[in-house]
Amino acid sequence: MNLRVARIQLQQKQADDALKTLDSVKGEGWTAIVADIRGEALLSKGDKQGARDAWSKGIDSEASPALKEMMQMKMNNLG
């Protein structure tokens, strides 16, 4: 699955590749998870505003309460 590939790419410090992989993930059901990984990838590149925007989109989606709370905490940690 592409989400797993994107997570591995992110762990291997390949943020640009992870972002490209995430662009290929389709379906409303994946919006929050894609937003979470996208936020992590953007943050790893030093793009705090991009990360904030990604996580905000994830929070506004049909995410589970736990995932929404996790993304909110990540946003809060940005300062």
mmCIF file of the N, C-alpha and C atoms, coordinates in Angstrom:
data_MODEL
# 
_entry.id   MODEL 
# 
loop_
_atom_site.group_PDB 
_atom_site.id 
_atom_site.type_symbol 
_atom_site.label_atom_id 
_atom_site.label_alt_id 
_atom_site.label_comp_id 
_atom_site.label_asym_id 
_atom_site.label_entity_id 
_atom_site.label_seq_id 
_atom_site.pdbx_PDB_ins_code 
_atom_site.Cartn_x 
_atom_site.Cartn_y 
_atom_site.Cartn_z 
_atom_site.occupancy 
_atom_site.B_iso_or_equiv 
_atom_site.pdbx_formal_charge 
_atom_site.auth_seq_id 
_atom_site.auth_comp_id 
_atom_site.auth_asym_id 
_atom_site.auth_atom_id 
_atom_site.pdbx_PDB_model_num 
ATOM 1   N N  . MET A 1 1  ? 0.843   -1.187 0.000  1.00 0.00 ? 1  MET A N  1 
ATOM 2   C CA . MET A 1 1  ? 0.000   0.000  0.000  1.00 0.00 ? 1  MET A CA 1 
ATOM 3   C C  . MET A 1 1  ? 0.885   1.246  0.000  1.00 0.00 ? 1  MET A C  1 
ATOM 4   N N  . ASN A 1 2  ? 0.431   2.272  -0.671 1.00 0.00 ? 2  ASN A N  1 
ATOM 5   C CA . ASN A 1 2  ? 1.214   3.487  -0.819 1.00 0.00 ? 2  ASN A CA 1 
ATOM 6   C C  . ASN A 1 2  ? 1.449   4.214  0.502  1.00 0.00 ? 2  ASN A C  1 
ATOM 7   N N  . LEU A 1 3  ? 0.519   4.107  1.436  1.00 0.00 ? 3  LEU A N  1 
ATOM 8   C CA . LEU A 1 3  ? 0.723   4.760  2.734  1.00 0.00 ? 3  LEU A CA 1 
ATOM 9   C C  . LEU A 1 3  ? 1.927   4.171  3.450  1.00 0.00 ? 3  LEU A C  1 
ATOM 10  N N  . ARG A 1 4  ? 2.067   2.872  3.366  1.00 0.00 ? 4  ARG A N  1 
ATOM 11  C CA . ARG A 1 4  ? 3.199   2.204  4.005  1.00 0.00 ? 4  ARG A CA 1 
ATOM 12  C C  . ARG A 1 4  ? 4.504   2.635  3.331  1.00 0.00 ? 4  ARG A C  1 
ATOM 13  N N  . VAL A 1 5  ? 4.489   2.709  2.001  1.00 0.00 ? 5  VAL A N  1 
ATOM 14  C CA . VAL A 1 5  ? 5.669   3.154  1.256  1.00 0.00 ? 5  VAL A CA 1 
ATOM 15  C C  . VAL A 1 5  ? 6.042   4.580  1.672  1.00 0.00 ? 5  VAL A C  1 
ATOM 16  N N  . ALA A 1 6  ? 5.046   5.445  1.777  1.00 0.00 ? 6  ALA A N  1 
ATOM 17  C CA . ALA A 1 6  ? 5.309   6.838  2.161  1.00 0.00 ? 6  ALA A CA 1 
ATOM 18  C C  . ALA A 1 6  ? 5.916   6.920  3.556  1.00 0.00 ? 6  ALA A C  1 
ATOM 19  N N  . ARG A 1 7  ? 5.421   6.108  4.473  1.00 0.00 ? 7  ARG A N  1 
ATOM 20  C CA . ARG A 1 7  ? 5.974   6.118  5.840  1.00 0.00 ? 7  ARG A CA 1 
ATOM 21  C C  . ARG A 1 7  ? 7.438   5.673  5.833  1.00 0.00 ? 7  ARG A C  1 
ATOM 22  N N  . ILE A 1 8  ? 7.739   4.642  5.037  1.00 0.00 ? 8  ILE A N  1 
ATOM 23  C CA . ILE A 1 8  ? 9.114   4.144  4.942  1.00 0.00 ? 8  ILE A CA 1 
ATOM 24  C C  . ILE A 1 8  ? 10.009  5.218  4.331  1.00 0.00 ? 8  ILE A C  1 
ATOM 25  N N  . GLN A 1 9  ? 9.527   5.859  3.268  1.00 0.00 ? 9  GLN A N  1 
ATOM 26  C CA . GLN A 1 9  ? 10.314  6.918  2.642  1.00 0.00 ? 9  GLN A CA 1 
ATOM 27  C C  . GLN A 1 9  ? 10.597  8.032  3.641  1.00 0.00 ? 9  GLN A C  1 
ATOM 28  N N  . LEU A 1 10 ? 9.612   8.360  4.444  1.00 0.00 ? 10 LEU A N  1 
ATOM 29  C CA . LEU A 1 10 ? 9.785   9.413  5.443  1.00 0.00 ? 10 LEU A CA 1 
ATOM 30  C C  . LEU A 1 10 ? 10.834  9.001  6.477  1.00 0.00 ? 10 LEU A C  1 
ATOM 31  N N  . GLN A 1 11 ? 10.774  7.744  6.910  1.00 0.00 ? 11 GLN A N  1 
ATOM 32  C CA . GLN A 1 11 ? 11.752  7.241  7.879  1.00 0.00 ? 11 GLN A CA 1 
ATOM 33  C C  . GLN A 1 11 ? 13.161  7.262  7.305  1.00 0.00 ? 11 GLN A C  1 
ATOM 34  N N  . GLN A 1 12 ? 13.255  7.109  5.990  1.00 0.00 ? 12 GLN A N  1 
ATOM 35  C CA . GLN A 1 12 ? 14.561  7.104  5.329  1.00 0.00 ? 12 GLN A CA 1 
ATOM 36  C C  . GLN A 1 12 ? 14.982  8.507  4.889  1.00 0.00 ? 12 GLN A C  1 
ATOM 37  N N  . LYS A 1 13 ? 14.300  9.516  5.442  1.00 0.00 ? 13 LYS A N  1 
ATOM 38  C CA . LYS A 1 13 ? 14.619  10.925 5.160  1.00 0.00 ? 13 LYS A CA 1 
ATOM 39  C C  . LYS A 1 13 ? 14.429  11.283 3.685  1.00 0.00 ? 13 LYS A C  1 
ATOM 40  N N  . GLN A 1 14 ? 13.437  10.653 3.045  1.00 0.00 ? 14 GLN A N  1 
ATOM 41  C CA . GLN A 1 14 ? 13.118  10.932 1.643  1.00 0.00 ? 14 GLN A CA 1 
ATOM 42  C C  . GLN A 1 14 ? 11.774  11.644 1.582  1.00 0.00 ? 14 GLN A C  1 
ATOM 43  N N  . ALA A 1 15 ? 11.714  12.838 2.162  1.00 0.00 ? 15 ALA A N  1 
ATOM 44  C CA . ALA A 1 15 ? 10.446  13.559 2.296  1.00 0.00 ? 15 ALA A CA 1 
ATOM 45  C C  . ALA A 1 15 ? 9.815   13.867 0.936  1.00 0.00 ? 15 ALA A C  1 
ATOM 46  N N  . ASP A 1 16 ? 10.617  14.279 -0.047 1.00 0.00 ? 16 ASP A N  1 
ATOM 47  C CA . ASP A 1 16 ? 10.055  14.599 -1.359 1.00 0.00 ? 16 ASP A CA 1 
ATOM 48  C C  . ASP A 1 16 ? 9.423   13.373 -2.002 1.00 0.00 ? 16 ASP A C  1 
ATOM 49  N N  . ASP A 1 17 ? 10.091  12.231 -1.882 1.00 0.00 ? 17 ASP A N  1 
ATOM 50  C CA . ASP A 1 17 ? 9.532   10.988 -2.430 1.00 0.00 ? 17 ASP A CA 1 
ATOM 51  C C  . ASP A 1 17 ? 8.244   10.611 -1.696 1.00 0.00 ? 17 ASP A C  1 
ATOM 52  N N  . ALA A 1 18 ? 8.237   10.803 -0.380 1.00 0.00 ? 18 ALA A N  1 
ATOM 53  C CA . ALA A 1 18 ? 7.037   10.489 0.401  1.00 0.00 ? 18 ALA A CA 1 
ATOM 54  C C  . ALA A 1 18 ? 5.870   11.361 -0.047 1.00 0.00 ? 18 ALA A C  1 
ATOM 55  N N  . LEU A 1 19 ? 6.135   12.648 -0.289 1.00 0.00 ? 19 LEU A N  1 
ATOM 56  C CA . LEU A 1 19 ? 5.067   13.555 -0.743 1.00 0.00 ? 19 LEU A CA 1 
ATOM 57  C C  . LEU A 1 19 ? 4.527   13.121 -2.103 1.00 0.00 ? 19 LEU A C  1 
ATOM 58  N N  . LYS A 1 20 ? 5.405   12.692 -3.001 1.00 0.00 ? 20 LYS A N  1 
ATOM 59  C CA . LYS A 1 20 ? 4.966   12.215 -4.321 1.00 0.00 ? 20 LYS A CA 1 
ATOM 60  C C  . LYS A 1 20 ? 4.111   10.957 -4.162 1.00 0.00 ? 20 LYS A C  1 
ATOM 61  N N  . THR A 1 21 ? 4.536   10.068 -3.280 1.00 0.00 ? 21 THR A N  1 
ATOM 62  C CA . THR A 1 21 ? 3.775   8.831  -3.044 1.00 0.00 ? 21 THR A CA 1 
ATOM 63  C C  . THR A 1 21 ? 2.394   9.172  -2.498 1.00 0.00 ? 21 THR A C  1 
ATOM 64  N N  . LEU A 1 22 ? 2.324   10.121 -1.584 1.00 0.00 ? 22 LEU A N  1 
ATOM 65  C CA . LEU A 1 22 ? 1.032   10.500 -0.990 1.00 0.00 ? 22 LEU A CA 1 
ATOM 66  C C  . LEU A 1 22 ? 0.092   11.083 -2.046 1.00 0.00 ? 22 LEU A C  1 
ATOM 67  N N  . ASP A 1 23 ? 0.646   11.763 -3.057 1.00 0.00 ? 23 ASP A N  1 
ATOM 68  C CA . ASP A 1 23 ? -0.192  12.333 -4.111 1.00 0.00 ? 23 ASP A CA 1 
ATOM 69  C C  . ASP A 1 23 ? -0.945  11.263 -4.879 1.00 0.00 ? 23 ASP A C  1 
ATOM 70  N N  . SER A 1 24 ? -0.435  10.021 -4.843 1.00 0.00 ? 24 SER A N  1 
ATOM 71  C CA . SER A 1 24 ? -1.084  8.939  -5.589 1.00 0.00 ? 24 SER A CA 1 
ATOM 72  C C  . SER A 1 24 ? -2.154  8.216  -4.777 1.00 0.00 ? 24 SER A C  1 
ATOM 73  N N  . VAL A 1 25 ? -2.296  8.555  -3.509 1.00 0.00 ? 25 VAL A N  1 
ATOM 74  C CA . VAL A 1 25 ? -3.301  7.903  -2.658 1.00 0.00 ? 25 VAL A CA 1 
ATOM 75  C C  . VAL A 1 25 ? -4.649  8.562  -2.915 1.00 0.00 ? 25 VAL A C  1 
ATOM 76  N N  . LYS A 1 26 ? -5.617  7.760  -3.347 1.00 0.00 ? 26 LYS A N  1 
ATOM 77  C CA . LYS A 1 26 ? -6.945  8.274  -3.672 1.00 0.00 ? 26 LYS A CA 1 
ATOM 78  C C  . LYS A 1 26 ? -7.969  7.738  -2.680 1.00 0.00 ? 26 LYS A C  1 
ATOM 79  N N  . GLY A 1 27 ? -9.044  8.464  -2.520 1.00 0.00 ? 27 GLY A N  1 
ATOM 80  C CA . GLY A 1 27 ? -10.135 8.003  -1.675 1.00 0.00 ? 27 GLY A CA 1 
ATOM 81  C C  . GLY A 1 27 ? -10.310 8.866  -0.448 1.00 0.00 ? 27 GLY A C  1 
ATOM 82  N N  . GLU A 1 28 ? -11.556 9.236  -0.195 1.00 0.00 ? 28 GLU A N  1 
ATOM 83  C CA . GLU A 1 28 ? -11.871 10.095 0.945  1.00 0.00 ? 28 GLU A CA 1 
ATOM 84  C C  . GLU A 1 28 ? -11.482 9.466  2.276  1.00 0.00 ? 28 GLU A C  1 
ATOM 85  N N  . GLY A 1 29 ? -11.554 8.151  2.360  1.00 0.00 ? 29 GLY A N  1 
ATOM 86  C CA . GLY A 1 29 ? -11.269 7.464  3.610  1.00 0.00 ? 29 GLY A CA 1 
ATOM 87  C C  . GLY A 1 29 ? -9.832  7.620  4.080  1.00 0.00 ? 29 GLY A C  1 
ATOM 88  N N  . TRP A 1 30 ? -8.958  8.025  3.179  1.00 0.00 ? 30 TRP A N  1 
ATOM 89  C CA . TRP A 1 30 ? -7.539  8.132  3.512  1.00 0.00 ? 30 TRP A CA 1 
ATOM 90  C C  . TRP A 1 30 ? -7.116  9.564  3.808  1.00 0.00 ? 30 TRP A C  1 
ATOM 91  N N  . THR A 1 31 ? -8.005  10.509 3.684  1.00 0.00 ? 31 THR A N  1 
ATOM 92  C CA . THR A 1 31 ? -7.656  11.927 3.785  1.00 0.00 ? 31 THR A CA 1 
ATOM 93  C C  . THR A 1 31 ? -6.889  12.256 5.052  1.00 0.00 ? 31 THR A C  1 
ATOM 94  N N  . ALA A 1 32 ? -7.369  11.806 6.187  1.00 0.00 ? 32 ALA A N  1 
ATOM 95  C CA . ALA A 1 32 ? -6.738  12.162 7.464  1.00 0.00 ? 32 ALA A CA 1 
ATOM 96  C C  . ALA A 1 32 ? -5.355  11.540 7.596  1.00 0.00 ? 32 ALA A C  1 
ATOM 97  N N  . ILE A 1 33 ? -5.221  10.280 7.220  1.00 0.00 ? 33 ILE A N  1 
ATOM 98  C CA . ILE A 1 33 ? -3.926  9.603  7.349  1.00 0.00 ? 33 ILE A CA 1 
ATOM 99  C C  . ILE A 1 33 ? -2.917  10.228 6.388  1.00 0.00 ? 33 ILE A C  1 
ATOM 100 N N  . VAL A 1 34 ? -3.360  10.530 5.173  1.00 0.00 ? 34 VAL A N  1 
ATOM 101 C CA . VAL A 1 34 ? -2.484  11.197 4.203  1.00 0.00 ? 34 VAL A CA 1 
ATOM 102 C C  . VAL A 1 34 ? -2.061  12.563 4.749  1.00 0.00 ? 34 VAL A C  1 
ATOM 103 N N  . ALA A 1 35 ? -3.008  13.296 5.330  1.00 0.00 ? 35 ALA A N  1 
ATOM 104 C CA . ALA A 1 35 ? -2.701  14.615 5.881  1.00 0.00 ? 35 ALA A CA 1 
ATOM 105 C C  . ALA A 1 35 ? -1.678  14.508 7.008  1.00 0.00 ? 35 ALA A C  1 
ATOM 106 N N  . ASP A 1 36 ? -1.803  13.487 7.833  1.00 0.00 ? 36 ASP A N  1 
ATOM 107 C CA . ASP A 1 36 ? -0.869  13.314 8.944  1.00 0.00 ? 36 ASP A CA 1 
ATOM 108 C C  . ASP A 1 36 ? 0.539   13.049 8.426  1.00 0.00 ? 36 ASP A C  1 
ATOM 109 N N  . ILE A 1 37 ? 0.671   12.124 7.482  1.00 0.00 ? 37 ILE A N  1 
ATOM 110 C CA . ILE A 1 37 ? 1.992   11.796 6.932  1.00 0.00 ? 37 ILE A CA 1 
ATOM 111 C C  . ILE A 1 37 ? 2.551   12.986 6.151  1.00 0.00 ? 37 ILE A C  1 
ATOM 112 N N  . ARG A 1 38 ? 1.681   13.684 5.399  1.00 0.00 ? 38 ARG A N  1 
ATOM 113 C CA . ARG A 1 38 ? 2.116   14.859 4.643  1.00 0.00 ? 38 ARG A CA 1 
ATOM 114 C C  . ARG A 1 38 ? 2.669   15.923 5.603  1.00 0.00 ? 38 ARG A C  1 
ATOM 115 N N  . GLY A 1 39 ? 1.981   16.119 6.722  1.00 0.00 ? 39 GLY A N  1 
ATOM 116 C CA . GLY A 1 39 ? 2.457   17.076 7.710  1.00 0.00 ? 39 GLY A CA 1 
ATOM 117 C C  . GLY A 1 39 ? 3.837   16.708 8.234  1.00 0.00 ? 39 GLY A C  1 
ATOM 118 N N  . GLU A 1 40 ? 4.033   15.437 8.514  1.00 0.00 ? 40 GLU A N  1 
ATOM 119 C CA . GLU A 1 40 ? 5.336   14.968 8.996  1.00 0.00 ? 40 GLU A CA 1 
ATOM 120 C C  . GLU A 1 40 ? 6.418   15.201 7.940  1.00 0.00 ? 40 GLU A C  1 
ATOM 121 N N  . ALA A 1 41 ? 6.091   14.905 6.681  1.00 0.00 ? 41 ALA A N  1 
ATOM 122 C CA . ALA A 1 41 ? 7.070   15.075 5.603  1.00 0.00 ? 41 ALA A CA 1 
ATOM 123 C C  . ALA A 1 41 ? 7.438   16.548 5.431  1.00 0.00 ? 41 ALA A C  1 
ATOM 124 N N  . LEU A 1 42 ? 6.427   17.412 5.446  1.00 0.00 ? 42 LEU A N  1 
ATOM 125 C CA . LEU A 1 42 ? 6.694   18.843 5.284  1.00 0.00 ? 42 LEU A CA 1 
ATOM 126 C C  . LEU A 1 42 ? 7.497   19.394 6.462  1.00 0.00 ? 42 LEU A C  1 
ATOM 127 N N  . LEU A 1 43 ? 7.159   18.945 7.663  1.00 0.00 ? 43 LEU A N  1 
ATOM 128 C CA . LEU A 1 43 ? 7.902   19.396 8.834  1.00 0.00 ? 43 LEU A CA 1 
ATOM 129 C C  . LEU A 1 43 ? 9.363   18.966 8.742  1.00 0.00 ? 43 LEU A C  1 
ATOM 130 N N  . SER A 1 44 ? 9.599   17.760 8.246  1.00 0.00 ? 44 SER A N  1 
ATOM 131 C CA . SER A 1 44 ? 10.977  17.271 8.133  1.00 0.00 ? 44 SER A CA 1 
ATOM 132 C C  . SER A 1 44 ? 11.786  18.097 7.138  1.00 0.00 ? 44 SER A C  1 
ATOM 133 N N  . LYS A 1 45 ? 11.081  18.775 6.225  1.00 0.00 ? 45 LYS A N  1 
ATOM 134 C CA . LYS A 1 45 ? 11.745  19.649 5.259  1.00 0.00 ? 45 LYS A CA 1 
ATOM 135 C C  . LYS A 1 45 ? 11.864  21.082 5.782  1.00 0.00 ? 45 LYS A C  1 
ATOM 136 N N  . GLY A 1 46 ? 11.362  21.315 7.003  1.00 0.00 ? 46 GLY A N  1 
ATOM 137 C CA . GLY A 1 46 ? 11.432  22.642 7.594  1.00 0.00 ? 46 GLY A CA 1 
ATOM 138 C C  . GLY A 1 46 ? 10.246  23.534 7.261  1.00 0.00 ? 46 GLY A C  1 
ATOM 139 N N  . ASP A 1 47 ? 9.213   22.974 6.639  1.00 0.00 ? 47 ASP A N  1 
ATOM 140 C CA . ASP A 1 47 ? 8.035   23.747 6.236  1.00 0.00 ? 47 ASP A CA 1 
ATOM 141 C C  . ASP A 1 47 ? 6.963   23.656 7.330  1.00 0.00 ? 47 ASP A C  1 
ATOM 142 N N  . LYS A 1 48 ? 7.119   24.481 8.377  1.00 0.00 ? 48 LYS A N  1 
ATOM 143 C CA . LYS A 1 48 ? 6.176   24.427 9.497  1.00 0.00 ? 48 LYS A CA 1 
ATOM 144 C C  . LYS A 1 48 ? 4.765   24.835 9.077  1.00 0.00 ? 48 LYS A C  1 
ATOM 145 N N  . GLN A 1 49 ? 4.655   25.859 8.235  1.00 0.00 ? 49 GLN A N  1 
ATOM 146 C CA . GLN A 1 49 ? 3.323   26.298 7.805  1.00 0.00 ? 49 GLN A CA 1 
ATOM 147 C C  . GLN A 1 49 ? 2.646   25.221 6.953  1.00 0.00 ? 49 GLN A C  1 
ATOM 148 N N  . GLY A 1 50 ? 3.397   24.579 6.093  1.00 0.00 ? 50 GLY A N  1 
ATOM 149 C CA . GLY A 1 50 ? 2.839   23.498 5.284  1.00 0.00 ? 50 GLY A CA 1 
ATOM 150 C C  . GLY A 1 50 ? 2.363   22.343 6.150  1.00 0.00 ? 50 GLY A C  1 
ATOM 151 N N  . ALA A 1 51 ? 3.158   22.032 7.171  1.00 0.00 ? 51 ALA A N  1 
ATOM 152 C CA . ALA A 1 51 ? 2.774   20.967 8.105  1.00 0.00 ? 51 ALA A CA 1 
ATOM 153 C C  . ALA A 1 51 ? 1.497   21.350 8.834  1.00 0.00 ? 51 ALA A C  1 
ATOM 154 N N  . ARG A 1 52 ? 1.434   22.597 9.293  1.00 0.00 ? 52 ARG A N  1 
ATOM 155 C CA . ARG A 1 52 ? 0.247   23.079 10.001 1.00 0.00 ? 52 ARG A CA 1 
ATOM 156 C C  . ARG A 1 52 ? -0.993  22.977 9.094  1.00 0.00 ? 52 ARG A C  1 
ATOM 157 N N  . ASP A 1 53 ? -0.837  23.377 7.831  1.00 0.00 ? 53 ASP A N  1 
ATOM 158 C CA . ASP A 1 53 ? -1.962  23.321 6.887  1.00 0.00 ? 53 ASP A CA 1 
ATOM 159 C C  . ASP A 1 53 ? -2.410  21.886 6.644  1.00 0.00 ? 53 ASP A C  1 
ATOM 160 N N  . ALA A 1 54 ? -1.438  20.983 6.507  1.00 0.00 ? 54 ALA A N  1 
ATOM 161 C CA . ALA A 1 54 ? -1.778  19.575 6.270  1.00 0.00 ? 54 ALA A CA 1 
ATOM 162 C C  . ALA A 1 54 ? -2.534  18.998 7.459  1.00 0.00 ? 54 ALA A C  1 
ATOM 163 N N  . TRP A 1 55 ? -2.007  19.240 8.657  1.00 0.00 ? 55 TRP A N  1 
ATOM 164 C CA . TRP A 1 55 ? -2.673  18.699 9.851  1.00 0.00 ? 55 TRP A CA 1 
ATOM 165 C C  . TRP A 1 55 ? -4.039  19.330 10.054 1.00 0.00 ? 55 TRP A C  1 
ATOM 166 N N  . SER A 1 56 ? -4.174  20.606 9.749  1.00 0.00 ? 56 SER A N  1 
ATOM 167 C CA . SER A 1 56 ? -5.464  21.275 9.867  1.00 0.00 ? 56 SER A CA 1 
ATOM 168 C C  . SER A 1 56 ? -6.488  20.631 8.938  1.00 0.00 ? 56 SER A C  1 
ATOM 169 N N  . LYS A 1 57 ? -6.059  20.313 7.731  1.00 0.00 ? 57 LYS A N  1 
ATOM 170 C CA . LYS A 1 57 ? -6.942  19.632 6.770  1.00 0.00 ? 57 LYS A CA 1 
ATOM 171 C C  . LYS A 1 57 ? -7.348  18.260 7.315  1.00 0.00 ? 57 LYS A C  1 
ATOM 172 N N  . GLY A 1 58 ? -6.398  17.582 7.931  1.00 0.00 ? 58 GLY A N  1 
ATOM 173 C CA . GLY A 1 58 ? -6.692  16.268 8.507  1.00 0.00 ? 58 GLY A CA 1 
ATOM 174 C C  . GLY A 1 58 ? -7.695  16.359 9.643  1.00 0.00 ? 58 GLY A C  1 
ATOM 175 N N  . ILE A 1 59 ? -7.548  17.386 10.468 1.00 0.00 ? 59 ILE A N  1 
ATOM 176 C CA . ILE A 1 59 ? -8.468  17.576 11.591 1.00 0.00 ? 59 ILE A CA 1 
ATOM 177 C C  . ILE A 1 59 ? -9.877  17.878 11.082 1.00 0.00 ? 59 ILE A C  1 
ATOM 178 N N  . ASP A 1 60 ? -9.973  18.588 9.963  1.00 0.00 ? 60 ASP A N  1 
ATOM 179 C CA . ASP A 1 60 ? -11.277 18.937 9.394  1.00 0.00 ? 60 ASP A CA 1 
ATOM 180 C C  . ASP A 1 60 ? -11.921 17.797 8.625  1.00 0.00 ? 60 ASP A C  1 
ATOM 181 N N  . SER A 1 61 ? -11.209 16.693 8.445  1.00 0.00 ? 61 SER A N  1 
ATOM 182 C CA . SER A 1 61 ? -11.742 15.565 7.677  1.00 0.00 ? 61 SER A CA 1 
ATOM 183 C C  . SER A 1 61 ? -12.526 14.619 8.591  1.00 0.00 ? 61 SER A C  1 
ATOM 184 N N  . GLU A 1 62 ? -12.864 13.495 8.047  1.00 0.00 ? 62 GLU A N  1 
ATOM 185 C CA . GLU A 1 62 ? -13.621 12.479 8.796  1.00 0.00 ? 62 GLU A CA 1 
ATOM 186 C C  . GLU A 1 62 ? -12.689 11.569 9.588  1.00 0.00 ? 62 GLU A C  1 
ATOM 187 N N  . ALA A 1 63 ? -11.696 12.139 10.209 1.00 0.00 ? 63 ALA A N  1 
ATOM 188 C CA . ALA A 1 63 ? -10.719 11.364 10.970 1.00 0.00 ? 63 ALA A CA 1 
ATOM 189 C C  . ALA A 1 63 ? -11.334 10.843 12.269 1.00 0.00 ? 63 ALA A C  1 
ATOM 190 N N  . SER A 1 64 ? -10.711 9.808  12.791 1.00 0.00 ? 64 SER A N  1 
ATOM 191 C CA . SER A 1 64 ? -11.124 9.306  14.095 1.00 0.00 ? 64 SER A CA 1 
ATOM 192 C C  . SER A 1 64 ? -10.757 10.347 15.151 1.00 0.00 ? 64 SER A C  1 
ATOM 193 N N  . PRO A 1 65 ? -11.474 10.356 16.272 1.00 0.00 ? 65 PRO A N  1 
ATOM 194 C CA . PRO A 1 65 ? -11.124 11.311 17.337 1.00 0.00 ? 65 PRO A CA 1 
ATOM 195 C C  . PRO A 1 65 ? -9.668  11.199 17.783 1.00 0.00 ? 65 PRO A C  1 
ATOM 196 N N  . ALA A 1 66 ? -9.146  9.985  17.843 1.00 0.00 ? 66 ALA A N  1 
ATOM 197 C CA . ALA A 1 66 ? -7.757  9.795  18.289 1.00 0.00 ? 66 ALA A CA 1 
ATOM 198 C C  . ALA A 1 66 ? -6.781  10.421 17.295 1.00 0.00 ? 66 ALA A C  1 
ATOM 199 N N  . LEU A 1 67 ? -7.023  10.224 16.004 1.00 0.00 ? 67 LEU A N  1 
ATOM 200 C CA . LEU A 1 67 ? -6.132  10.790 14.988 1.00 0.00 ? 67 LEU A CA 1 
ATOM 201 C C  . LEU A 1 67 ? -6.240  12.312 14.975 1.00 0.00 ? 67 LEU A C  1 
ATOM 202 N N  . LYS A 1 68 ? -7.447  12.826 15.130 1.00 0.00 ? 68 LYS A N  1 
ATOM 203 C CA . LYS A 1 68 ? -7.621  14.283 15.190 1.00 0.00 ? 68 LYS A CA 1 
ATOM 204 C C  . LYS A 1 68 ? -6.857  14.864 16.374 1.00 0.00 ? 68 LYS A C  1 
ATOM 205 N N  . GLU A 1 69 ? -6.948  14.196 17.514 1.00 0.00 ? 69 GLU A N  1 
ATOM 206 C CA . GLU A 1 69 ? -6.268  14.670 18.720 1.00 0.00 ? 69 GLU A CA 1 
ATOM 207 C C  . GLU A 1 69 ? -4.755  14.647 18.525 1.00 0.00 ? 69 GLU A C  1 
ATOM 208 N N  . MET A 1 70 ? -4.238  13.597 17.879 1.00 0.00 ? 70 MET A N  1 
ATOM 209 C CA . MET A 1 70 ? -2.805  13.495 17.639 1.00 0.00 ? 70 MET A CA 1 
ATOM 210 C C  . MET A 1 70 ? -2.332  14.626 16.719 1.00 0.00 ? 70 MET A C  1 
ATOM 211 N N  . MET A 1 71 ? -3.090  14.903 15.661 1.00 0.00 ? 71 MET A N  1 
ATOM 212 C CA . MET A 1 71 ? -2.700  15.973 14.746 1.00 0.00 ? 71 MET A CA 1 
ATOM 213 C C  . MET A 1 71 ? -2.786  17.334 15.437 1.00 0.00 ? 71 MET A C  1 
ATOM 214 N N  . GLN A 1 72 ? -3.774  17.509 16.313 1.00 0.00 ? 72 GLN A N  1 
ATOM 215 C CA . GLN A 1 72 ? -3.882  18.756 17.062 1.00 0.00 ? 72 GLN A CA 1 
ATOM 216 C C  . GLN A 1 72 ? -2.673  18.943 17.974 1.00 0.00 ? 72 GLN A C  1 
ATOM 217 N N  . MET A 1 73 ? -2.233  17.861 18.604 1.00 0.00 ? 73 MET A N  1 
ATOM 218 C CA . MET A 1 73 ? -1.053  17.948 19.469 1.00 0.00 ? 73 MET A CA 1 
ATOM 219 C C  . MET A 1 73 ? 0.181   18.318 18.649 1.00 0.00 ? 73 MET A C  1 
ATOM 220 N N  . LYS A 1 74 ? 0.315   17.744 17.462 1.00 0.00 ? 74 LYS A N  1 
ATOM 221 C CA . LYS A 1 74 ? 1.451   18.069 16.604 1.00 0.00 ? 74 LYS A CA 1 
ATOM 222 C C  . LYS A 1 74 ? 1.416   19.553 16.224 1.00 0.00 ? 74 LYS A C  1 
ATOM 223 N N  . MET A 1 75 ? 0.226   20.061 15.913 1.00 0.00 ? 75 MET A N  1 
ATOM 224 C CA . MET A 1 75 ? 0.094   21.481 15.576 1.00 0.00 ? 75 MET A CA 1 
ATOM 225 C C  . MET A 1 75 ? 0.472   22.343 16.788 1.00 0.00 ? 75 MET A C  1 
ATOM 226 N N  . ASN A 1 76 ? 0.005   21.942 17.960 1.00 0.00 ? 76 ASN A N  1 
ATOM 227 C CA . ASN A 1 76 ? 0.316   22.702 19.180 1.00 0.00 ? 76 ASN A CA 1 
ATOM 228 C C  . ASN A 1 76 ? 1.821   22.726 19.447 1.00 0.00 ? 76 ASN A C  1 
ATOM 229 N N  . ASN A 1 77 ? 2.507   21.628 19.113 1.00 0.00 ? 77 ASN A N  1 
ATOM 230 C CA . ASN A 1 77 ? 3.938   21.548 19.355 1.00 0.00 ? 77 ASN A CA 1 
ATOM 231 C C  . ASN A 1 77 ? 4.737   22.437 18.404 1.00 0.00 ? 77 ASN A C  1 
ATOM 232 N N  . LEU A 1 78 ? 4.113   22.891 17.322 1.00 0.00 ? 78 LEU A N  1 
ATOM 233 C CA . LEU A 1 78 ? 4.812   23.776 16.388 1.00 0.00 ? 78 LEU A CA 1 
ATOM 234 C C  . LEU A 1 78 ? 5.029   25.153 17.006 1.00 0.00 ? 78 LEU A C  1 
ATOM 235 N N  . GLY A 1 79 ? 4.210   25.483 17.994 1.00 0.00 ? 79 GLY A N  1 
ATOM 236 C CA . GLY A 1 79 ? 4.344   26.775 18.669 1.00 0.00 ? 79 GLY A CA 1 
ATOM 237 C C  . GLY A 1 79 ? 3.567   27.867 17.999 1.00 0.00 ? 79 GLY A C  1 
# 
